[in-house]
Amino acid sequence: MLYTNTEIDLLRLCGWCKDLPVKSKNINREDLSYLLLTEQLRASRNSISIRVTEKGKTTLDNLGYSYEYDSKSRGVGTFLTRRLQTSELMLFLFQGKTDVFCSAVPDRNSPLSFLPAFALRREKNKNPLGTARFNGMLYTKNTATALYYISEQNDGLYPETERNTFSMNILTGGRKSAAAFTGAGELGELLAFAQRKTTNSRALPYFDAVRRLDCPVSFFPLSENGARQMRIMSVKEHRRIIAQNILKKKYTPPEHRWYDAGGKILVGIDLDFPRMETAAEYGVHIFLLDWQVDAAKEILRGKKAVLHPIKTGEAEELLRLSPELHTKETKPYVTKEGEFLSAPIKMDSKA
Protein backbone atom coordinates (compact mmCIF):
# COMPACT_ATOMS: atom_id res chain seq x y z
CA MET A 1 0.00 0.00 0.00
CA LEU A 2 1.06 3.58 -0.64
CA TYR A 3 1.30 6.30 1.97
CA THR A 4 -0.95 9.32 1.39
CA ASN A 5 -0.03 12.96 1.91
CA THR A 6 -2.12 13.16 5.07
CA GLU A 7 -0.47 10.07 6.57
CA ILE A 8 3.00 11.50 6.04
CA ASP A 9 1.88 14.88 7.36
CA LEU A 10 0.54 13.17 10.50
CA LEU A 11 3.86 11.34 10.91
CA ARG A 12 5.69 14.67 10.48
CA LEU A 13 3.44 16.35 13.02
CA CYS A 14 4.10 13.63 15.57
CA GLY A 15 7.84 13.96 14.98
CA TRP A 16 7.62 17.75 15.33
CA CYS A 17 5.47 17.72 18.49
CA LYS A 18 7.05 14.54 19.96
CA ASP A 19 3.71 13.51 21.52
CA LEU A 20 0.16 13.63 20.13
CA PRO A 21 -2.92 13.04 22.33
CA VAL A 22 -4.18 9.55 21.63
CA LYS A 23 -7.85 10.49 22.19
CA SER A 24 -7.79 13.63 20.06
CA LYS A 25 -10.90 14.15 17.94
CA ASN A 26 -8.72 16.04 15.47
CA ILE A 27 -6.70 12.97 14.41
CA ASN A 28 -7.95 11.05 11.40
CA ARG A 29 -8.35 7.55 12.83
CA GLU A 30 -7.73 5.79 9.49
CA ASP A 31 -4.42 7.60 9.03
CA LEU A 32 -3.42 6.87 12.62
CA SER A 33 -4.35 3.17 12.34
CA TYR A 34 -2.26 2.71 9.21
CA LEU A 35 0.78 4.41 10.74
CA LEU A 36 0.45 2.21 13.84
CA LEU A 37 0.04 -0.88 11.67
CA THR A 38 3.19 -0.07 9.68
CA GLU A 39 5.07 0.63 12.93
CA GLN A 40 5.80 4.26 12.10
CA LEU A 41 3.99 5.36 15.27
CA ARG A 42 3.37 3.70 18.62
CA ALA A 43 1.41 4.26 21.79
CA SER A 44 3.48 5.69 24.65
CA ARG A 45 4.06 3.78 27.86
CA ASN A 46 1.67 6.11 29.68
CA SER A 47 -1.05 5.23 27.11
CA ILE A 48 -2.19 8.85 26.70
CA SER A 49 -0.04 9.85 23.75
CA ILE A 50 1.24 8.69 20.36
CA ARG A 51 4.96 8.83 19.54
CA VAL A 52 7.22 8.26 16.55
CA THR A 53 9.11 4.95 16.49
CA GLU A 54 12.74 4.61 15.46
CA LYS A 55 11.43 3.20 12.18
CA GLY A 56 9.23 6.27 11.77
CA LYS A 57 12.17 8.58 12.46
CA THR A 58 14.17 6.80 9.76
CA THR A 59 11.31 7.33 7.32
CA LEU A 60 11.19 11.04 8.14
CA ASP A 61 14.97 11.39 7.87
CA ASN A 62 14.95 9.71 4.46
CA LEU A 63 12.27 12.14 3.30
CA GLY A 64 14.30 15.13 4.47
CA TYR A 65 12.23 15.84 7.60
CA SER A 66 14.69 15.66 10.48
CA TYR A 67 13.27 16.12 13.96
CA GLU A 68 15.02 15.51 17.25
CA TYR A 69 14.07 12.03 18.46
CA ASP A 70 12.75 11.98 22.02
CA SER A 71 13.54 8.53 23.40
CA LYS A 72 12.83 9.60 26.99
CA SER A 73 9.59 8.24 28.37
CA ARG A 74 7.45 11.07 29.75
CA GLY A 75 5.39 10.51 32.88
CA VAL A 76 2.00 12.15 33.31
CA GLY A 77 2.64 15.64 34.66
CA THR A 78 2.70 19.36 33.90
CA PHE A 79 5.33 19.11 31.15
CA LEU A 80 3.52 16.39 29.19
CA THR A 81 0.13 18.03 29.75
CA ARG A 82 1.28 21.31 28.21
CA ARG A 83 2.95 19.46 25.33
CA LEU A 84 -0.28 17.58 24.57
CA GLN A 85 -2.33 20.78 24.78
CA THR A 86 -0.10 22.42 22.19
CA SER A 87 -0.28 19.28 20.04
CA GLU A 88 -4.09 19.28 20.24
CA LEU A 89 -4.15 22.91 19.13
CA MET A 90 -1.81 22.13 16.23
CA LEU A 91 -3.92 19.16 15.12
CA PHE A 92 -6.95 21.45 15.07
CA LEU A 93 -5.14 24.09 13.01
CA PHE A 94 -3.65 21.43 10.73
CA GLN A 95 -7.15 20.27 9.77
CA GLY A 96 -7.86 23.84 8.68
CA LYS A 97 -4.88 23.79 6.29
CA THR A 98 -2.66 25.93 8.52
CA ASP A 99 1.09 25.45 8.11
CA VAL A 100 2.00 24.10 11.55
CA PHE A 101 5.62 23.26 10.74
CA CYS A 102 7.04 26.78 11.19
CA SER A 103 10.33 27.04 13.07
CA ALA A 104 10.70 30.82 12.67
CA VAL A 105 8.50 33.88 12.13
CA PRO A 106 7.15 33.59 8.54
CA ASP A 107 7.35 36.46 6.07
CA ARG A 108 4.27 38.51 5.24
CA ASN A 109 3.58 36.61 2.01
CA SER A 110 3.40 33.18 3.67
CA PRO A 111 0.11 31.26 3.97
CA LEU A 112 -1.70 31.00 7.30
CA SER A 113 1.03 29.75 9.65
CA PHE A 114 1.48 28.68 13.27
CA LEU A 115 4.80 28.97 15.12
CA PRO A 116 4.67 26.80 18.28
CA ALA A 117 6.28 28.16 21.40
CA PHE A 118 8.34 24.99 21.76
CA ALA A 119 10.12 25.76 18.48
CA LEU A 120 11.49 28.96 20.04
CA ARG A 121 12.25 27.39 23.40
CA ARG A 122 14.22 24.55 21.78
CA GLU A 123 16.80 26.96 20.36
CA LYS A 124 19.98 26.73 22.41
CA ASN A 125 20.92 29.87 24.34
CA LYS A 126 17.80 31.63 23.02
CA ASN A 127 14.46 32.05 24.74
CA PRO A 128 12.66 35.24 23.71
CA LEU A 129 9.49 33.99 25.42
CA GLY A 130 10.79 34.13 28.97
CA THR A 131 7.93 33.17 31.31
CA ALA A 132 5.14 33.89 28.78
CA ARG A 133 2.45 31.24 28.74
CA PHE A 134 1.04 31.32 25.21
CA ASN A 135 1.30 28.09 23.21
CA GLY A 136 2.37 29.70 19.95
CA MET A 137 1.76 32.46 17.39
CA LEU A 138 -0.75 32.30 14.52
CA TYR A 139 0.22 34.47 11.54
CA THR A 140 -1.85 36.00 8.77
CA LYS A 141 -0.51 38.64 6.41
CA ASN A 142 -1.37 41.49 8.77
CA THR A 143 -1.87 39.95 12.23
CA ALA A 144 0.21 37.96 14.70
CA THR A 145 -2.04 36.27 17.25
CA ALA A 146 -0.80 34.70 20.48
CA LEU A 147 -2.79 31.50 21.09
CA TYR A 148 -3.52 30.27 24.61
CA TYR A 149 -4.86 26.86 25.56
CA ILE A 150 -7.10 27.11 28.65
CA SER A 151 -7.90 24.00 30.68
CA GLU A 152 -9.57 23.30 33.98
CA GLN A 153 -6.14 23.34 35.62
CA ASN A 154 -4.59 26.74 34.90
CA ASP A 155 -2.38 29.26 36.67
CA GLY A 156 -3.86 32.42 35.16
CA LEU A 157 -1.85 35.15 33.44
CA TYR A 158 0.26 38.19 34.12
CA PRO A 159 -1.22 40.38 31.34
CA GLU A 160 1.57 42.97 31.13
CA THR A 161 4.24 40.26 30.80
CA GLU A 162 2.23 38.45 28.13
CA ARG A 163 1.50 41.59 26.12
CA ASN A 164 5.08 42.82 26.27
CA THR A 165 6.26 39.44 24.97
CA PHE A 166 3.83 38.60 22.16
CA SER A 167 3.92 42.18 20.83
CA MET A 168 7.72 42.18 20.37
CA ASN A 169 8.70 42.89 16.78
CA ILE A 170 10.87 39.75 16.64
CA LEU A 171 7.66 37.74 17.15
CA THR A 172 5.18 39.84 15.16
CA GLY A 173 7.36 40.52 12.13
CA GLY A 174 5.81 43.97 11.93
CA ARG A 175 2.22 42.73 12.11
CA LYS A 176 -0.53 43.94 14.45
CA SER A 177 -0.82 42.00 17.72
CA ALA A 178 -3.84 40.03 18.90
CA ALA A 179 -4.60 37.23 21.36
CA ALA A 180 -6.93 34.22 21.14
CA PHE A 181 -8.04 31.74 23.78
CA THR A 182 -9.17 28.18 23.21
CA GLY A 183 -9.51 24.80 24.90
CA ALA A 184 -10.70 21.26 24.43
CA GLY A 185 -14.28 21.83 25.65
CA GLU A 186 -17.26 23.56 24.11
CA LEU A 187 -17.66 27.32 24.47
CA GLY A 188 -19.47 27.39 27.83
CA GLU A 189 -16.84 25.12 29.37
CA LEU A 190 -14.02 27.18 27.88
CA LEU A 191 -15.40 30.44 29.30
CA ALA A 192 -15.92 28.80 32.71
CA PHE A 193 -12.25 27.75 32.77
CA ALA A 194 -11.22 31.27 31.73
CA GLN A 195 -12.96 32.85 34.71
CA ARG A 196 -11.08 30.92 37.37
CA LYS A 197 -7.61 29.68 38.24
CA THR A 198 -6.51 26.84 40.45
CA THR A 199 -3.42 28.24 42.17
CA ASN A 200 -2.74 30.92 44.76
CA SER A 201 -0.36 32.87 42.51
CA ARG A 202 -0.81 36.59 41.93
CA ALA A 203 -1.60 35.95 38.29
CA LEU A 204 -5.05 37.01 37.14
CA PRO A 205 -7.69 34.58 35.87
CA TYR A 206 -7.57 34.55 32.07
CA PHE A 207 -10.80 36.48 31.68
CA ASP A 208 -9.63 39.30 33.95
CA ALA A 209 -6.25 39.39 32.22
CA VAL A 210 -7.90 39.64 28.78
CA ARG A 211 -9.32 43.04 29.71
CA ARG A 212 -5.79 44.36 30.24
CA LEU A 213 -4.10 43.09 27.09
CA ASP A 214 -4.97 46.23 25.08
CA CYS A 215 -5.36 44.33 21.79
CA PRO A 216 -8.13 42.51 19.89
CA VAL A 217 -8.99 39.17 21.48
CA SER A 218 -11.13 36.17 20.58
CA PHE A 219 -12.37 32.92 22.10
CA PHE A 220 -13.06 29.72 20.16
CA PRO A 221 -13.53 26.08 21.22
CA LEU A 222 -11.54 23.24 19.65
CA SER A 223 -14.58 21.76 17.93
CA GLU A 224 -16.38 21.85 14.61
CA ASN A 225 -18.21 24.97 15.79
CA GLY A 226 -14.87 26.59 16.62
CA ALA A 227 -13.45 25.66 13.22
CA ARG A 228 -16.44 27.23 11.46
CA GLN A 229 -16.13 30.33 13.66
CA MET A 230 -12.46 30.76 12.75
CA ARG A 231 -13.20 30.28 9.07
CA ILE A 232 -15.84 33.03 9.20
CA MET A 233 -13.43 35.32 11.06
CA SER A 234 -10.81 34.76 8.37
CA VAL A 235 -13.01 36.38 5.71
CA LYS A 236 -11.87 39.94 5.09
CA GLU A 237 -14.39 42.50 6.42
CA HIS A 238 -16.79 39.78 7.56
CA ARG A 239 -18.25 42.13 10.18
CA ARG A 240 -19.18 44.80 7.64
CA ILE A 241 -20.58 42.26 5.18
CA ILE A 242 -22.79 40.66 7.84
CA ALA A 243 -23.90 44.04 9.24
CA GLN A 244 -24.85 45.25 5.76
CA ASN A 245 -26.85 42.09 5.13
CA ILE A 246 -28.70 42.45 8.43
CA LEU A 247 -29.59 46.12 7.96
CA LYS A 248 -29.81 46.16 4.16
CA LYS A 249 -30.87 49.70 3.05
CA LYS A 250 -30.81 50.93 6.64
CA TYR A 251 -27.06 50.30 6.90
CA THR A 252 -24.88 53.27 7.83
CA PRO A 253 -21.19 53.27 8.80
CA PRO A 254 -20.41 52.92 12.53
CA GLU A 255 -20.10 56.07 14.63
CA HIS A 256 -17.57 54.56 17.06
CA ARG A 257 -14.81 51.97 16.64
CA TRP A 258 -16.49 49.44 18.93
CA TYR A 259 -19.52 49.26 16.61
CA ASP A 260 -19.77 47.74 13.13
CA ALA A 261 -22.70 49.80 11.85
CA GLY A 262 -24.88 52.72 12.78
CA GLY A 263 -27.70 51.97 15.19
CA LYS A 264 -25.29 50.54 17.75
CA ILE A 265 -24.77 47.29 15.84
CA LEU A 266 -21.83 45.01 16.70
CA VAL A 267 -20.98 41.72 14.99
CA GLY A 268 -19.30 39.72 17.75
CA ILE A 269 -18.54 36.35 16.14
CA ASP A 270 -14.90 36.65 17.28
CA LEU A 271 -16.14 36.87 20.91
CA ASP A 272 -14.00 39.89 21.72
CA PHE A 273 -15.63 40.37 25.13
CA PRO A 274 -13.73 43.54 26.14
CA ARG A 275 -14.99 45.20 22.96
CA MET A 276 -18.54 44.00 23.65
CA GLU A 277 -18.38 45.26 27.24
CA THR A 278 -17.17 48.68 26.11
CA ALA A 279 -20.01 48.93 23.60
CA ALA A 280 -22.50 47.78 26.24
CA GLU A 281 -21.70 50.84 28.36
CA TYR A 282 -23.53 52.86 25.71
CA GLY A 283 -26.03 50.21 24.64
CA VAL A 284 -25.51 47.72 21.84
CA HIS A 285 -27.16 45.07 19.65
CA ILE A 286 -24.72 42.16 19.32
CA PHE A 287 -25.04 39.58 16.55
CA LEU A 288 -23.51 36.17 17.31
CA LEU A 289 -23.57 32.70 15.83
CA ASP A 290 -26.52 30.74 17.19
CA TRP A 291 -24.38 28.39 19.31
CA GLN A 292 -22.50 31.32 20.92
CA VAL A 293 -25.50 33.16 22.35
CA ASP A 294 -26.17 31.21 25.57
CA ALA A 295 -22.55 31.28 26.75
CA ALA A 296 -22.11 34.97 25.86
CA LYS A 297 -25.36 35.83 27.65
CA GLU A 298 -23.84 34.67 30.95
CA ILE A 299 -20.83 36.95 30.49
CA LEU A 300 -22.90 40.00 29.49
CA ARG A 301 -25.73 39.49 31.97
CA GLY A 302 -26.87 42.82 33.49
CA LYS A 303 -25.22 44.92 30.79
CA LYS A 304 -26.97 47.06 28.18
CA ALA A 305 -26.58 44.47 25.43
CA VAL A 306 -29.23 42.74 23.34
CA LEU A 307 -28.03 39.50 21.75
CA HIS A 308 -29.25 38.31 18.34
CA PRO A 309 -28.47 34.84 16.90
CA ILE A 310 -27.31 34.20 13.33
CA LYS A 311 -27.48 30.66 12.01
CA THR A 312 -23.97 29.44 11.27
CA GLY A 313 -24.96 28.05 7.88
CA GLU A 314 -26.54 31.36 6.86
CA ALA A 315 -23.39 33.28 7.83
CA GLU A 316 -21.27 30.86 5.80
CA GLU A 317 -23.56 31.17 2.78
CA LEU A 318 -23.50 34.96 3.04
CA LEU A 319 -19.68 34.91 3.05
CA ARG A 320 -19.61 32.35 0.22
CA LEU A 321 -18.04 29.63 2.33
CA SER A 322 -18.58 25.99 1.47
CA PRO A 323 -20.76 24.05 3.94
CA GLU A 324 -18.13 21.27 3.78
CA LEU A 325 -15.58 22.07 6.46
CA HIS A 326 -12.78 19.58 5.76
CA THR A 327 -12.04 17.46 2.72
CA LYS A 328 -10.17 14.17 3.04
CA GLU A 329 -6.86 14.18 1.15
CA THR A 330 -6.34 10.79 -0.49
CA LYS A 331 -3.54 11.55 -2.96
CA PRO A 332 -0.49 9.27 -2.56
CA TYR A 333 2.65 10.90 -1.19
CA VAL A 334 5.30 11.64 -3.81
CA THR A 335 8.95 12.06 -2.80
CA LYS A 336 11.24 14.81 -4.09
CA GLU A 337 12.52 12.28 -6.59
CA GLY A 338 9.01 11.82 -7.97
CA GLU A 339 8.52 8.35 -6.49
CA PHE A 340 5.62 6.92 -4.50
CA LEU A 341 6.26 5.79 -0.93
CA SER A 342 5.04 2.34 -0.02
CA ALA A 343 5.16 0.43 3.25
CA PRO A 344 5.23 -3.35 3.68
CA ILE A 345 2.73 -4.41 6.30
CA LYS A 346 3.97 -6.94 8.83
CA MET A 347 1.94 -10.10 8.39
CA ASP A 348 0.94 -12.42 11.21
CA SER A 349 3.03 -15.60 10.90
CA LYS A 350 0.03 -17.68 12.04
CA ALA A 351 -2.10 -16.45 9.16
C-alpha positions as CSV (number, residue, x, y, z in Angstrom):
1,M,0.0,0.0,0.0
2,L,1.1,3.6,-0.6
3,Y,1.3,6.3,2.0
4,T,-1.0,9.3,1.4
5,N,0.0,13.0,1.9
6,T,-2.1,13.2,5.1
7,E,-0.5,10.1,6.6
8,I,3.0,11.5,6.0
9,D,1.9,14.9,7.4
10,L,0.5,13.2,10.5
11,L,3.9,11.3,10.9
12,R,5.7,14.7,10.5
13,L,3.4,16.4,13.0
14,C,4.1,13.6,15.6
15,G,7.8,14.0,15.0
16,W,7.6,17.7,15.3
17,C,5.5,17.7,18.5
18,K,7.1,14.5,20.0
19,D,3.7,13.5,21.5
20,L,0.2,13.6,20.1
21,P,-2.9,13.0,22.3
22,V,-4.2,9.6,21.6
23,K,-7.8,10.5,22.2
24,S,-7.8,13.6,20.1
25,K,-10.9,14.2,17.9
26,N,-8.7,16.0,15.5
27,I,-6.7,13.0,14.4
28,N,-8.0,11.0,11.4
29,R,-8.4,7.6,12.8
30,E,-7.7,5.8,9.5
31,D,-4.4,7.6,9.0
32,L,-3.4,6.9,12.6
33,S,-4.4,3.2,12.3
34,Y,-2.3,2.7,9.2
35,L,0.8,4.4,10.7
36,L,0.4,2.2,13.8
37,L,0.0,-0.9,11.7
38,T,3.2,-0.1,9.7
39,E,5.1,0.6,12.9
40,Q,5.8,4.3,12.1
41,L,4.0,5.4,15.3
42,R,3.4,3.7,18.6
43,A,1.4,4.3,21.8
44,S,3.5,5.7,24.6
45,R,4.1,3.8,27.9
46,N,1.7,6.1,29.7
47,S,-1.1,5.2,27.1
48,I,-2.2,8.8,26.7
49,S,0.0,9.9,23.8
50,I,1.2,8.7,20.4
51,R,5.0,8.8,19.5
52,V,7.2,8.3,16.5
53,T,9.1,5.0,16.5
54,E,12.7,4.6,15.5
55,K,11.4,3.2,12.2
56,G,9.2,6.3,11.8
57,K,12.2,8.6,12.5
58,T,14.2,6.8,9.8
59,T,11.3,7.3,7.3
60,L,11.2,11.0,8.1
61,D,15.0,11.4,7.9
62,N,15.0,9.7,4.5
63,L,12.3,12.1,3.3
64,G,14.3,15.1,4.5
65,Y,12.2,15.8,7.6
66,S,14.7,15.7,10.5
67,Y,13.3,16.1,14.0
68,E,15.0,15.5,17.3
69,Y,14.1,12.0,18.5
70,D,12.8,12.0,22.0
71,S,13.5,8.5,23.4
72,K,12.8,9.6,27.0
73,S,9.6,8.2,28.4
74,R,7.5,11.1,29.8
75,G,5.4,10.5,32.9
76,V,2.0,12.2,33.3
77,G,2.6,15.6,34.7
78,T,2.7,19.4,33.9
79,F,5.3,19.1,31.2
80,L,3.5,16.4,29.2
81,T,0.1,18.0,29.7
82,R,1.3,21.3,28.2
83,R,2.9,19.5,25.3
84,L,-0.3,17.6,24.6
85,Q,-2.3,20.8,24.8
86,T,-0.1,22.4,22.2
87,S,-0.3,19.3,20.0
88,E,-4.1,19.3,20.2
89,L,-4.2,22.9,19.1
90,M,-1.8,22.1,16.2
91,L,-3.9,19.2,15.1
92,F,-7.0,21.5,15.1
93,L,-5.1,24.1,13.0
94,F,-3.7,21.4,10.7
95,Q,-7.2,20.3,9.8
96,G,-7.9,23.8,8.7
97,K,-4.9,23.8,6.3
98,T,-2.7,25.9,8.5
99,D,1.1,25.4,8.1
100,V,2.0,24.1,11.6
101,F,5.6,23.3,10.7
102,C,7.0,26.8,11.2
103,S,10.3,27.0,13.1
104,A,10.7,30.8,12.7
105,V,8.5,33.9,12.1
106,P,7.2,33.6,8.5
107,D,7.3,36.5,6.1
108,R,4.3,38.5,5.2
109,N,3.6,36.6,2.0
110,S,3.4,33.2,3.7
111,P,0.1,31.3,4.0
112,L,-1.7,31.0,7.3
113,S,1.0,29.7,9.7
114,F,1.5,28.7,13.3
115,L,4.8,29.0,15.1
116,P,4.7,26.8,18.3
117,A,6.3,28.2,21.4
118,F,8.3,25.0,21.8
119,A,10.1,25.8,18.5
120,L,11.5,29.0,20.0
121,R,12.2,27.4,23.4
122,R,14.2,24.5,21.8
123,E,16.8,27.0,20.4
124,K,20.0,26.7,22.4
125,N,20.9,29.9,24.3
126,K,17.8,31.6,23.0
127,N,14.5,32.1,24.7
128,P,12.7,35.2,23.7
129,L,9.5,34.0,25.4
130,G,10.8,34.1,29.0
131,T,7.9,33.2,31.3
132,A,5.1,33.9,28.8
133,R,2.4,31.2,28.7
134,F,1.0,31.3,25.2
135,N,1.3,28.1,23.2
136,G,2.4,29.7,20.0
137,M,1.8,32.5,17.4
138,L,-0.7,32.3,14.5
139,Y,0.2,34.5,11.5
140,T,-1.8,36.0,8.8
141,K,-0.5,38.6,6.4
142,N,-1.4,41.5,8.8
143,T,-1.9,40.0,12.2
144,A,0.2,38.0,14.7
145,T,-2.0,36.3,17.3
146,A,-0.8,34.7,20.5
147,L,-2.8,31.5,21.1
148,Y,-3.5,30.3,24.6
149,Y,-4.9,26.9,25.6
150,I,-7.1,27.1,28.7
151,S,-7.9,24.0,30.7
152,E,-9.6,23.3,34.0
153,Q,-6.1,23.3,35.6
154,N,-4.6,26.7,34.9
155,D,-2.4,29.3,36.7
156,G,-3.9,32.4,35.2
157,L,-1.9,35.1,33.4
158,Y,0.3,38.2,34.1
159,P,-1.2,40.4,31.3
160,E,1.6,43.0,31.1
161,T,4.2,40.3,30.8
162,E,2.2,38.4,28.1
163,R,1.5,41.6,26.1
164,N,5.1,42.8,26.3
165,T,6.3,39.4,25.0
166,F,3.8,38.6,22.2
167,S,3.9,42.2,20.8
168,M,7.7,42.2,20.4
169,N,8.7,42.9,16.8
170,I,10.9,39.8,16.6
171,L,7.7,37.7,17.1
172,T,5.2,39.8,15.2
173,G,7.4,40.5,12.1
174,G,5.8,44.0,11.9
175,R,2.2,42.7,12.1
176,K,-0.5,43.9,14.4
177,S,-0.8,42.0,17.7
178,A,-3.8,40.0,18.9
179,A,-4.6,37.2,21.4
180,A,-6.9,34.2,21.1
181,F,-8.0,31.7,23.8
182,T,-9.2,28.2,23.2
183,G,-9.5,24.8,24.9
184,A,-10.7,21.3,24.4
185,G,-14.3,21.8,25.6
186,E,-17.3,23.6,24.1
187,L,-17.7,27.3,24.5
188,G,-19.5,27.4,27.8
189,E,-16.8,25.1,29.4
190,L,-14.0,27.2,27.9
191,L,-15.4,30.4,29.3
192,A,-15.9,28.8,32.7
193,F,-12.2,27.7,32.8
194,A,-11.2,31.3,31.7
195,Q,-13.0,32.8,34.7
196,R,-11.1,30.9,37.4
197,K,-7.6,29.7,38.2
198,T,-6.5,26.8,40.5
199,T,-3.4,28.2,42.2
200,N,-2.7,30.9,44.8
201,S,-0.4,32.9,42.5
202,R,-0.8,36.6,41.9
203,A,-1.6,36.0,38.3
204,L,-5.0,37.0,37.1
205,P,-7.7,34.6,35.9
206,Y,-7.6,34.6,32.1
207,F,-10.8,36.5,31.7
208,D,-9.6,39.3,34.0
209,A,-6.3,39.4,32.2
210,V,-7.9,39.6,28.8
211,R,-9.3,43.0,29.7
212,R,-5.8,44.4,30.2
213,L,-4.1,43.1,27.1
214,D,-5.0,46.2,25.1
215,C,-5.4,44.3,21.8
216,P,-8.1,42.5,19.9
217,V,-9.0,39.2,21.5
218,S,-11.1,36.2,20.6
219,F,-12.4,32.9,22.1
220,F,-13.1,29.7,20.2
221,P,-13.5,26.1,21.2
222,L,-11.5,23.2,19.6
223,S,-14.6,21.8,17.9
224,E,-16.4,21.8,14.6
225,N,-18.2,25.0,15.8
226,G,-14.9,26.6,16.6
227,A,-13.5,25.7,13.2
228,R,-16.4,27.2,11.5
229,Q,-16.1,30.3,13.7
230,M,-12.5,30.8,12.7
231,R,-13.2,30.3,9.1
232,I,-15.8,33.0,9.2
233,M,-13.4,35.3,11.1
234,S,-10.8,34.8,8.4
235,V,-13.0,36.4,5.7
236,K,-11.9,39.9,5.1
237,E,-14.4,42.5,6.4
238,H,-16.8,39.8,7.6
239,R,-18.3,42.1,10.2
240,R,-19.2,44.8,7.6
241,I,-20.6,42.3,5.2
242,I,-22.8,40.7,7.8
243,A,-23.9,44.0,9.2
244,Q,-24.8,45.3,5.8
245,N,-26.8,42.1,5.1
246,I,-28.7,42.5,8.4
247,L,-29.6,46.1,8.0
248,K,-29.8,46.2,4.2
249,K,-30.9,49.7,3.0
250,K,-30.8,50.9,6.6
251,Y,-27.1,50.3,6.9
252,T,-24.9,53.3,7.8
253,P,-21.2,53.3,8.8
254,P,-20.4,52.9,12.5
255,E,-20.1,56.1,14.6
256,H,-17.6,54.6,17.1
257,R,-14.8,52.0,16.6
258,W,-16.5,49.4,18.9
259,Y,-19.5,49.3,16.6
260,D,-19.8,47.7,13.1
261,A,-22.7,49.8,11.9
262,G,-24.9,52.7,12.8
263,G,-27.7,52.0,15.2
264,K,-25.3,50.5,17.7
265,I,-24.8,47.3,15.8
266,L,-21.8,45.0,16.7
267,V,-21.0,41.7,15.0
268,G,-19.3,39.7,17.7
269,I,-18.5,36.4,16.1
270,D,-14.9,36.6,17.3
271,L,-16.1,36.9,20.9
272,D,-14.0,39.9,21.7
273,F,-15.6,40.4,25.1
274,P,-13.7,43.5,26.1
275,R,-15.0,45.2,23.0
276,M,-18.5,44.0,23.7
277,E,-18.4,45.3,27.2
278,T,-17.2,48.7,26.1
279,A,-20.0,48.9,23.6
280,A,-22.5,47.8,26.2
281,E,-21.7,50.8,28.4
282,Y,-23.5,52.9,25.7
283,G,-26.0,50.2,24.6
284,V,-25.5,47.7,21.8
285,H,-27.2,45.1,19.7
286,I,-24.7,42.2,19.3
287,F,-25.0,39.6,16.6
288,L,-23.5,36.2,17.3
289,L,-23.6,32.7,15.8
290,D,-26.5,30.7,17.2
291,W,-24.4,28.4,19.3
292,Q,-22.5,31.3,20.9
293,V,-25.5,33.2,22.4
294,D,-26.2,31.2,25.6
295,A,-22.5,31.3,26.7
296,A,-22.1,35.0,25.9
297,K,-25.4,35.8,27.7
298,E,-23.8,34.7,30.9
299,I,-20.8,36.9,30.5
300,L,-22.9,40.0,29.5
301,R,-25.7,39.5,32.0
302,G,-26.9,42.8,33.5
303,K,-25.2,44.9,30.8
304,K,-27.0,47.1,28.2
305,A,-26.6,44.5,25.4
306,V,-29.2,42.7,23.3
307,L,-28.0,39.5,21.8
308,H,-29.2,38.3,18.3
309,P,-28.5,34.8,16.9
310,I,-27.3,34.2,13.3
311,K,-27.5,30.7,12.0
312,T,-24.0,29.4,11.3
313,G,-25.0,28.0,7.9
314,E,-26.5,31.4,6.9
315,A,-23.4,33.3,7.8
316,E,-21.3,30.9,5.8
317,E,-23.6,31.2,2.8
318,L,-23.5,35.0,3.0
319,L,-19.7,34.9,3.1
320,R,-19.6,32.3,0.2
321,L,-18.0,29.6,2.3
322,S,-18.6,26.0,1.5
323,P,-20.8,24.0,3.9
324,E,-18.1,21.3,3.8
325,L,-15.6,22.1,6.5
326,H,-12.8,19.6,5.8
327,T,-12.0,17.5,2.7
328,K,-10.2,14.2,3.0
329,E,-6.9,14.2,1.2
330,T,-6.3,10.8,-0.5
331,K,-3.5,11.6,-3.0
332,P,-0.5,9.3,-2.6
333,Y,2.6,10.9,-1.2
334,V,5.3,11.6,-3.8
335,T,8.9,12.1,-2.8
336,K,11.2,14.8,-4.1
337,E,12.5,12.3,-6.6
338,G,9.0,11.8,-8.0
339,E,8.5,8.3,-6.5
340,F,5.6,6.9,-4.5
341,L,6.3,5.8,-0.9
342,S,5.0,2.3,0.0
343,A,5.2,0.4,3.2
344,P,5.2,-3.3,3.7
345,I,2.7,-4.4,6.3
346,K,4.0,-6.9,8.8
347,M,1.9,-10.1,8.4
348,D,0.9,-12.4,11.2
349,S,3.0,-15.6,10.9
350,K,0.0,-17.7,12.0
351,A,-2.1,-16.5,9.2
